[in-house]
Amino acid sequence: MAKKQFKAESKRLLDMMINSIYTHKEIFLRELISNASDAIDKLAYRALTDENVGLSRSDFAIWLTLDKDGRTITIEDNGIGMTREELETNLGTIAKSGSLKFKQELAQSEGDKGDVDVIGQFGVGFYSAFMVADKVTVTTRAYGSEEAWKWESAGADGYTVTEAAKTSAGTKIVLHIKDNAEGEDYDQFLSQYKLQALVKKYSDYVRFPIKMAMEKSRQMEKPADAGDDWKGGWESYTEIETLNSMVPLWQRQKSEITAETAAEFYQSKFGDMEAPLSHITANVEGAVTYKALLFIPAHAPFDLYTREYKGGLQLYSSGVLIMDKCPELVPEWFRFIPGVVDTQDVSLNISREMLQHTRQLEVIRNNLDKKIRAELLKIQKDRPEDYARFWREFGLLLKYSALGSYGANKESLRDLLMFATTHESGLTALKAYVERMPEDQQYIYYAAAEDASQAGKLPQSERILAKGYEILCVQNSEDELLLQILGQQEGKPFKSVNDDDALPQTEEEKAAAEKQAEDSKGLLDFVKETLGDKVFAVRTSGKLVSQPVCMTTEGPITLEMEKYFRQQKLISGMDVSNGMTAQRVLELNPNAPAFAALQRAYENDREKAARYAHVLYYQSLLIAGLPLEDPAAYAQLVCSLME
């Protein structure tokens, strides 16, 4: 029979596909197995109403046969098969999909309620075979027909269709694998273990068994009549194996997915030595239908905070792996969540590896975002120790996500955020803080410190704690900025313990403070002159109770920001502050004995008063966790006062 030519546009498409569209050649097996599954689906559906089919669901299978010497791989099914017309229509015109037509006809007959799930809908997957094969032969016989036909092609040059012999309905595809070329290893596909691995990776959940005769070896048994000189040996044998598990865990009822079975699946599939903190199931029917099984890991991947890290869920279509990591299925702040999503409703482009950004993806992502947040909040409430562990591992990512894009996502993450606290819990969510607030407390208080213990010991914190109020600890400039972006929690604004109005004052208290500042003006001017540019201002303080001194700031740059700028300069060698530093304010407690001593020295011994001023300045730096410019000078100064 004369060779037929592909249509011009099909020829160009085939040539492009062979050479460029598919980036991973190994997906050819996934595509051909998917086509075989489609063909079986069609006949299995017909068997429901046509007793002449003579096959039950357990009779259907897909067979793989490897001939290493002949360099062939055969994929055979006992599905619906194709007539000559269907063969030429489906394989002679690329993107002419018989599966899509079948699904459309079924939907019409069932009033859009047909539940047959057909994987291949674009009619291009078959041609991925030419990425690894220099010749493809398809022998097929349609159910109900006495005729069989053979389609054969060596690529874009064309194809032939001839009469053939086949005893039963179904399709057999034989691929003649290319010889190795420079930079291309085609021999790998002639390994039975490679084919087994590809089935496990891409087609493990195809619902019909994928069978293959596996060559194995075993130690020979010693014959009963063998003498003492029998040396034994190994013998080869063939064993038929089913390569796929067929029923994925996420297809089961929620009640069947226990913590133990979920953990076993997670550790096996995602290669984690440790069980997850929790698992999440979803079985959604509606505008978008999908099933999902997600996991909250107990620890962060080692490269989570690097540019190389790639997150995302595994995307399946009817049990066939489409993408190993699909980032579009989860928001950026949950990119560390592993899991699987299986849906029929995602539109795929020609390569089946690149997803179009469709409304369906957005719906799934938004739903899963809510499910993950709900599960994390449940852990936060019922298992606080587990949530504290989760926060240690992933809290930094959530904080940066809330900070990003000028706080565009802050409301999605607000309730998940945690802060160190002077409360006995040691770590708190903002909602829990508000629930513990006394009725008369107007603000959510915070202090900058390395940890909550230090925050509670700051001189500025003493009066807040004395009122029975809790203080959050902001441990870096990002925490402080995060509170500024959040603005408030349930109507309660955030307030630094450094603020003069942190605790509301009566008119009498304000008047007394103003009089104290006026009476001490000469002393304060002296201390400022003595310290010079080391401080921006010197003031009497209304914040201090028993402590004599503290260091605060005026203006937009806080001490924590200054520490951050200094740290970045040490790391990168660059001054990211653009020369900006905090305007330091030395605050003195006018009721402290040290202030009285300073006042006496100012009146009687200005040189001694100057040394007192420097000592108080250095003490304020130490309390604030700031470095001393000259530790030796400070030590010498203290010793001089002991003489």
C-alpha positions in Angstrom: 0.0 0.0 0.0 1.3 3.4 -0.9 2.6 5.6 1.9 0.2 8.3 3.0 1.3 11.8 4.0 0.3 13.6 7.2 -1.5 16.8 6.6 0.9 19.7 6.3 0.0 21.2 9.7 0.2 17.8 11.3 3.6 17.1 9.8 5.0 20.4 11.1 3.5 19.7 14.5 4.9 16.1 14.6 8.3 17.3 13.7 8.2 20.0 16.3 7.0 17.6 18.9 9.7 15.1 18.3 12.4 17.7 18.5 11.3 20.3 21.1 7.9 20.2 22.7 8.4 17.4 25.3 11.3 18.1 27.5 11.3 14.7 29.2 11.5 11.8 26.7 10.5 9.3 29.4 6.8 10.5 29.3 6.2 8.5 26.1 5.3 5.5 28.2 2.9 7.5 30.3 1.1 8.7 27.2 0.8 5.3 25.6 -0.4 3.7 28.8 -3.0 6.5 29.2 -4.2 5.8 25.6 -4.5 2.1 26.4 -6.4 2.9 29.6 -8.8 5.1 27.6 -9.4 2.3 25.1 -10.2 -0.2 27.9 -12.5 2.3 29.6 -14.6 2.5 26.4 -15.0 -1.2 26.2 -15.6 -1.6 29.9 -18.4 1.0 29.7 -19.9 -0.9 26.8 -19.7 -4.1 28.7 -22.2 -2.7 31.2 -25.0 -2.8 28.6 -23.6 -5.3 26.0 -23.4 -8.8 27.3 -21.7 -9.9 24.1 -18.5 -8.2 25.2 -17.8 -11.2 27.4 -15.3 -9.5 29.6 -15.7 -8.3 33.2 -13.6 -5.5 34.7 -11.1 -8.0 36.2 -10.3 -9.3 32.7 -9.0 -6.0 31.4 -5.3 -5.3 31.4 -2.4 -3.5 29.8 0.7 -5.6 28.8 4.3 -4.4 28.4 6.7 -6.6 26.6 10.4 -5.8 26.3 12.7 -7.3 23.6 16.1 -6.0 24.4 17.9 -7.8 21.5 15.3 -6.6 19.0 15.2 -3.1 20.5 11.4 -3.1 20.8 8.9 -2.2 23.5 5.3 -3.4 23.1 2.3 -1.8 24.8 -0.9 -3.9 24.3 -4.4 -3.6 25.6 -7.7 -5.5 25.2 -9.8 -2.4 24.9 -12.2 -1.1 22.3 -9.7 -1.1 19.4 -10.1 1.0 16.2 -11.6 0.5 12.8 -9.6 1.5 9.7 -11.4 4.8 9.5 -10.7 5.5 13.1 -7.1 4.5 12.7 -6.5 6.9 9.9 -8.6 9.7 11.5 -7.0 9.4 14.9 -3.4 8.7 13.9 -3.3 10.4 10.6 -4.4 13.8 11.9 -2.6 15.0 15.0 -4.8 16.5 17.7 -7.8 14.5 16.4 -8.7 12.8 19.6 -11.1 9.8 19.7 -11.1 9.9 23.5 -12.4 13.5 23.4 -15.1 12.6 20.9 -16.2 9.6 23.0 -16.4 11.7 26.2 -18.4 14.4 24.4 -20.9 11.8 23.0 -21.2 10.2 26.4 -21.9 13.5 28.1 -24.7 14.2 25.6 -26.3 10.8 26.1 -26.0 11.0 29.9 -27.1 14.6 30.1 -23.6 15.7 31.2 -23.7 13.1 34.1 -21.5 10.5 32.6 -18.9 9.3 35.0 -16.4 7.6 32.6 -13.1 9.4 33.2 -11.1 9.5 29.9 -7.5 10.7 30.3 -6.4 11.5 26.8 -8.4 14.4 25.3 -6.0 16.0 22.8 -4.8 13.2 20.6 -1.1 14.2 20.6 0.3 12.0 23.3 0.6 9.0 20.9 3.2 10.9 18.9 5.6 11.2 21.9 6.6 7.7 20.9 8.7 9.2 18.1 10.9 10.8 20.7 12.4 7.4 21.5 11.4 5.3 18.5 12.5 5.5 14.9 9.6 3.3 13.9 6.1 2.8 15.3 3.8 0.0 14.4 0.1 -0.1 15.6 -2.0 -3.2 15.1 -5.6 -2.9 16.1 -9.0 -4.6 15.8 -12.2 -2.8 16.7 -14.7 -4.5 19.0 -17.4 -6.1 16.9 -15.3 -6.1 13.7 -13.7 -9.1 12.0 -11.0 -7.0 10.4 -7.7 -5.9 11.8 -5.4 -3.1 10.6 -1.8 -2.2 10.9 -0.6 1.5 10.9 3.1 2.0 10.5 5.3 5.1 10.4 8.9 6.1 10.7 8.1 9.7 11.6 7.1 12.9 9.8 7.6 11.4 6.3 4.2 9.7 6.4 2.5 6.4 7.3 1.0 3.3 5.8 -2.2 1.4 6.7 -2.5 -2.3 5.7 -4.7 -5.2 6.5 -3.5 -7.3 9.4 -4.4 -10.4 11.5 -5.5 -10.1 15.1 -7.6 -12.6 17.0 -9.4 -10.2 19.5 -10.3 -6.6 19.9 -7.7 -4.3 21.2 -4.5 -2.4 20.2 -0.9 -3.4 20.1 1.8 -0.7 19.7 5.4 -1.7 18.9 8.1 0.8 19.3 11.5 0.2 17.7 13.9 2.2 20.0 16.4 4.5 18.4 20.1 3.8 18.6 22.1 5.9 21.0 23.2 9.3 19.6 25.6 11.9 20.9 24.2 13.1 24.3 21.2 10.8 24.0 20.9 7.5 25.8 18.1 5.4 24.3 19.4 2.1 25.7 18.0 3.1 29.1 14.5 2.4 27.9 15.5 -1.2 27.1 15.9 -2.0 30.7 13.0 -3.8 32.4 13.7 -2.0 35.7 13.7 1.4 33.9 10.2 0.6 32.5 9.1 -0.6 35.9 10.3 2.7 37.5 8.5 4.8 34.8 5.2 3.0 35.4 5.6 3.5 39.1 6.4 7.2 38.7 3.8 8.2 36.1 1.1 5.5 35.9 1.0 3.8 39.3 -2.7 4.8 39.8 -4.0 3.8 36.4 -7.0 1.7 37.4 -6.3 -1.3 35.1 -3.4 -3.6 35.9 -0.2 -3.0 33.9 1.5 -6.3 33.6 5.0 -7.3 32.5 7.0 -10.4 32.3 10.0 -9.8 34.5 13.2 -11.8 34.1 14.6 -12.8 37.5 17.1 -15.2 38.9 17.1 -17.5 41.9 19.5 -19.9 43.5 19.0 -23.5 42.2 17.7 -26.1 44.6 20.0 -29.1 45.1 18.6 -32.2 43.3 17.9 -35.1 45.6 20.4 -37.3 43.7 23.2 -34.7 43.6 26.4 -35.8 45.2 28.6 -33.9 47.6 30.5 -32.3 44.8 27.4 -30.4 43.6 28.3 -26.7 43.5 24.9 -25.2 43.0 24.3 -22.1 40.9 21.7 -19.6 39.7 18.8 -20.1 37.3 16.8 -17.6 35.3 13.0 -17.6 35.3 10.2 -15.3 34.2 7.5 -13.9 36.5 4.4 -11.9 35.5 4.2 -8.8 37.7 1.6 -6.2 38.1 3.6 -3.0 38.1 1.0 -0.5 39.3 -0.9 -0.3 42.6 -4.1 0.9 40.7 -6.0 2.4 43.7 -4.4 5.5 45.2 -4.8 6.3 48.9 -6.6 9.6 48.2 -9.4 7.7 46.3 -10.4 6.0 49.5 -13.1 7.1 52.0 -11.8 9.6 54.5 -12.5 7.1 57.3 -10.1 4.7 55.7 -7.2 7.1 55.7 -5.9 6.7 59.2 -2.9 8.7 60.6 -0.8 5.5 60.3 -1.7 4.8 56.7 -1.3 8.4 55.7 2.1 8.5 57.4 3.2 5.4 55.6 2.1 6.7 52.3 3.8 10.1 53.0 7.1 8.6 54.0 7.2 6.2 51.1 6.2 8.7 48.4 8.0 11.8 49.6 11.1 10.2 51.0 10.8 11.5 54.5 12.2 9.6 57.5 9.8 11.2 59.8 6.0 11.1 60.0 4.1 14.3 59.1 2.5 16.4 61.8 -0.9 16.0 60.1 -2.6 15.1 56.9 -5.4 16.8 55.0 -8.0 15.1 52.7 -10.3 16.8 50.2 -13.1 15.3 48.1 -14.8 18.1 46.2 -17.5 17.9 43.6 -19.0 20.9 41.9 -17.8 23.5 39.4 -14.4 21.8 39.8 -14.1 18.2 40.9 -11.0 16.9 42.5 -9.5 14.8 45.3 -6.5 15.7 47.3 -4.3 14.4 50.0 -1.9 16.9 51.6 0.6 16.7 54.4 2.0 19.1 57.0 5.7 18.1 57.4 7.4 17.9 60.8 10.5 19.7 59.5 11.4 22.1 56.7 13.4 20.9 53.7 17.0 21.8 54.0 16.8 24.1 51.0 13.5 25.8 51.7 14.9 29.2 52.1 17.1 29.0 48.9 16.4 30.1 45.4 16.9 26.5 44.2 13.9 25.2 46.2 10.9 24.3 44.1 7.6 23.6 45.8 4.3 22.4 44.6 1.8 19.5 44.7 1.8 16.5 42.4 -0.9 16.8 39.8 -2.7 13.7 38.6 -5.4 13.3 35.9 -7.3 10.1 36.5 -4.4 8.5 38.2 -1.8 9.6 35.7 1.0 11.9 36.9 0.9 15.1 34.9 3.3 17.3 36.9 5.6 16.3 39.8 5.6 19.8 41.3 2.7 22.1 40.3 3.3 25.4 42.2 0.0 26.9 40.9 -1.9 24.5 43.3 -0.8 26.2 46.5 -0.1 29.8 47.5 3.5 30.8 47.9 3.4 30.8 51.7 2.5 27.1 51.7 5.0 26.0 49.0 6.5 23.6 51.5 3.3 21.5 51.7 3.7 18.1 49.8 0.8 16.2 48.5 -1.3 15.1 45.5 -4.3 16.5 43.6 -6.2 14.4 41.2 -8.7 16.1 38.9 -10.4 15.6 35.5 -11.1 19.3 35.1 -7.7 20.8 34.5 -7.1 21.8 30.9 -3.7 20.7 29.6 -1.9 22.2 26.6 -0.3 20.2 23.8 2.6 18.9 25.7 0.6 17.8 28.8 3.5 19.1 30.9 2.7 22.7 30.8 -0.5 23.8 32.5 -2.6 26.6 31.3 -3.5 29.1 34.1 -7.1 28.4 34.2 -10.0 29.2 36.5 -10.0 25.6 37.7 -6.5 25.9 39.1 -7.4 29.1 40.9 -10.5 27.4 42.5 -8.4 24.4 43.6 -5.6 26.6 45.0 -8.1 28.8 47.0 -9.9 25.8 48.4 -6.7 24.1 49.4 -5.4 27.3 51.0 -8.4 27.4 53.3 -8.1 23.7 54.1 -4.4 24.0 55.1 -5.1 27.1 57.2 -8.0 25.4 59.0 -5.8 22.4 59.8 -3.0 24.5 61.1 -5.4 26.5 63.3 -6.7 23.2 64.6 -3.2 22.1 65.5 -2.5 25.5 67.1 -5.6 25.1 69.3 -5.5 21.4 70.2 -1.8 20.6 69.9 0.2 23.7 70.9 3.5 21.8 71.3 3.2 20.5 67.7 2.3 24.0 66.4 5.3 25.5 68.3 7.5 23.0 66.4 5.8 23.8 63.1 6.4 27.5 63.8 10.1 26.9 64.5 10.4 25.2 61.1 8.2 27.4 58.9 7.4 30.6 60.8 10.0 32.6 59.0 8.4 31.8 55.6 4.9 32.8 56.9 6.3 36.1 58.4 8.0 37.1 55.1 4.9 36.1 53.2 2.8 38.4 55.4 5.3 41.2 55.0 5.6 40.7 51.2 3.8 42.9 48.7 3.2 45.6 51.4 1.1 43.2 53.4 -1.2 42.2 50.7 -1.6 38.7 52.2 -1.5 39.7 55.9 -5.2 38.7 56.5 -4.7 35.2 55.1 -1.8 34.6 57.5 -2.7 36.8 60.5 -4.1 34.0 62.7 -1.1 31.7 62.0 1.5 34.1 63.1 3.2 33.5 66.4 5.3 35.7 68.7 7.5 35.2 71.8 5.7 36.5 74.9 6.2 37.1 78.6 3.1 34.9 79.2 3.8 31.5 80.6 3.0 29.9 77.3 6.2 31.4 75.9 4.8 31.6 72.4 1.4 33.1 71.4 -0.9 33.8 68.5 -2.3 37.4 68.5 -5.9 36.1 68.9 -4.9 34.2 72.0 -3.1 37.3 73.4 -6.3 39.4 73.0 -8.4 36.7 74.7 -6.1 37.0 77.7 -6.2 40.8 77.9 -7.7 42.4 81.1 -10.7 44.6 80.4 -8.9 47.8 81.1 -6.0 47.1 78.7 -6.1 49.3 75.6 -3.1 48.1 73.7 -1.1 45.0 72.6 2.3 45.8 74.1 5.6 44.7 72.5 9.3 45.2 73.3 12.4 44.7 71.2 14.7 42.0 72.7 16.5 38.8 71.9 14.0 36.7 73.8 10.9 37.1 75.9 12.9 36.8 79.2 15.0 39.8 78.2 12.0 41.7 77.0 10.4 41.3 80.5 13.6 42.6 82.2 13.8 45.8 80.2 13.4 48.9 82.4 10.7 50.1 80.1 8.7 46.9 80.6 8.5 47.1 84.4 5.5 49.4 84.6 3.6 47.4 81.9 4.1 44.1 83.7 3.2 45.7 87.0 -0.3 46.4 85.6 -0.6 42.6 84.8 -0.2 43.2 81.0 1.5 40.8 78.7 4.4 41.9 76.4 5.2 40.5 73.0 8.9 40.2 72.1 9.9 41.4 68.7 13.3 39.8 68.0 14.3 41.6 64.9 13.4 44.5 62.7 11.2 42.2 60.5 9.0 41.4 63.6 8.6 45.1 64.3 7.8 45.9 60.7 5.3 43.0 60.7 3.4 44.5 63.7 3.3 47.8 61.9 1.8 46.2 58.8 -0.8 44.2 60.8 -1.7 47.5 62.5 -4.1 46.0 65.1 -5.7 42.8 66.3 -9.4 42.8 66.9 -9.4 46.5 67.3 -6.5 46.6 69.7 -3.5 48.6 68.3 0.1 47.6 68.9 2.1 49.8 71.3 5.8 49.8 72.0 6.8 49.8 75.7 9.2 52.6 74.7 6.3 55.0 73.8 5.7 57.8 76.3 2.0 57.2 76.1 2.2 53.4 76.5 0.3 53.8 79.7 -2.2 56.6 79.8 -1.4 59.4 82.3 -3.7 61.5 84.4 -3.5 65.2 84.1 -1.8 65.4 87.5 0.8 62.8 86.4 1.5 64.8 83.2 1.9 68.1 85.2 4.2 66.4 87.7 6.4 65.0 84.9 6.6 68.4 83.1 7.6 70.1 86.4 10.3 67.4 87.0 11.7 67.9 83.5 11.8 71.7 84.0 13.5 71.4 87.4 16.1 69.1 86.0 16.8 71.1 82.8 20.3 72.2 83.9 21.3 68.7 84.8 19.9 67.2 81.6 21.7 69.8 79.4 24.9 69.0 81.2 24.6 65.3 80.6 23.8 66.0 76.9 26.8 68.2 76.6 29.0 65.6 78.3 27.9 62.8 76.0 27.9 64.9 72.9 27.0 63.1 69.7 26.6 59.8 71.5 23.0 60.7 72.1 20.4 62.8 70.3 18.7 63.9 73.6 18.6 63.4 77.4 15.3 63.4 79.2 13.7 62.5 82.4 11.5 59.4 82.0 8.0 58.4 82.9 8.6 54.8 81.8 11.0 53.7 84.5 10.0 52.4 87.9 13.0 50.9 89.7 15.7 51.0 87.0 17.8 54.2 86.8 18.2 54.5 83.0 17.1 53.2 79.6 18.0 53.9 76.0 15.1 54.8 73.6 15.0 56.4 70.1 13.3 59.2 68.3 12.4 59.1 64.6 11.7 56.2 62.2 14.9 54.2 62.9 14.7 52.0 66.0 17.5 50.3 67.9 16.4 46.9 66.4 16.7 48.4 62.9 20.1 49.7 63.8 21.2 46.2 64.9 19.8 44.7 61.7 21.8 47.2 59.6 25.0 46.4 61.5 24.5 42.7 61.1 23.9 43.0 57.3 27.1 45.1 57.0 29.1 42.4 58.8 27.6 39.7 56.5 27.8 41.5 53.1 30.3 44.3 53.8 27.7 46.8 52.5 26.1 49.5 54.5 22.4 48.9 53.7 21.3 51.7 56.1 22.6 54.4 53.7 24.2 56.0 56.7 21.0 56.2 58.7 21.2 55.4 62.4 18.8 55.6 65.3 18.5 58.9 67.1 19.3 57.7 70.6 17.6 59.2 73.6 19.0 58.6 77.1 16.1 58.5 79.6 16.8 59.0 83.3 14.6 57.9 86.2 14.2 61.0 88.3 13.0 58.9 91.3 16.0 56.6 91.3 18.9 56.9 93.8 21.4 57.1 90.9 19.7 60.2 89.7 20.0 61.8 93.1 23.7 60.9 93.2 24.1 62.5 89.7 22.3 65.6 90.9 24.6 66.0 93.9 27.7 65.5 91.8 26.4 68.0 89.3 26.0 70.6 92.1 29.3 69.8 93.9 31.8 68.0 91.5 31.2 68.4 87.8 34.1 66.0 86.9 32.5 63.3 88.9 29.1 64.1 87.5 30.6 63.6 84.0 31.9 60.2 84.9 28.4 59.3 86.3 26.8 60.4 83.1 29.1 58.1 81.1 28.4 55.2 83.4 24.7 55.6 83.0 25.1 55.9 79.2 27.1 52.6 79.1 24.6 50.9 81.3 21.8 51.9 79.0 23.7 50.3 76.1 24.2 47.1 78.0 20.5 46.9 79.0 19.4 47.5 75.3 21.8 44.8 74.1 23.9 47.3 72.1 27.7 47.0 71.8 30.0 49.3 73.8 32.2 51.5 71.7 35.1 51.0 74.1 34.6 48.2 76.7 38.1 48.9 78.2 37.2 52.5 78.8 34.0 51.6 80.5 35.8 49.1 82.8 38.4 51.8 83.7 35.6 54.3 84.3 33.8 52.0 86.8 37.1 51.3 88.6 37.9 55.0 88.9 34.6 55.5 90.8 35.7 52.8 93.3 38.9 54.6 94.3 
